[in-house]
Amino acid sequence: PVLHDPQGRESLSKRSTGTSNVDWAAKILGPCFDAACRSDNRDEGEYESALAFLSEFHPKDVTEGLLVSKIVALHFRGMHLLANAQGDISNECKAIYVNMATKLLRLENETIEALTRYRNRGAQKYVVQHVNVENGGKAVVGAVWPGVGGEKNGGMTS
């Protein structure tokens, strides 16, 4: 396993957190593992699974690494709460577990959206699926900016 090889562990830790500094990687991963791994059953398999999950996001910098570690921690903790709700407990306790899990998994989705916005650097994409141009009408295809292009093509640029 990767965790038994110091170089492999260090490399995977850095890849999983988007940093080239092993100390920063450890600071990011520590709280993530605390949230992701069950406190009563921490084994190397859980750590390795969490690391593999983190690395699948391919964080490109520390900001992405922080967001990804939060996503993984929220996911595992939310799923643990849902698993706890399946136990032999009162309906009131089940409702509490499900409510807490719902909040964490909703926050996970919001964090995934934040990661997507960060990766897109706030760029918005519009897709035009259908355009009608009547006889004698003109259509512009491409990016159009107000005040650019002058009188060429009737004041429009394409």
Secondary structure, DSSP 8 states (H G I E B T S, - for coil): -GGGSHHHHHHHHHHHHT-S-HHHHHHHHHHHHHHHS-TT---HHHHHHHHHHHHHT---SHHHHHHHHHHHHHHHHHHHHHHHHTSS--HHHHHHHHHHHHHHHHHHHHHHHHHHHHHHTT------------TT-----S---TT-STTGGGG---
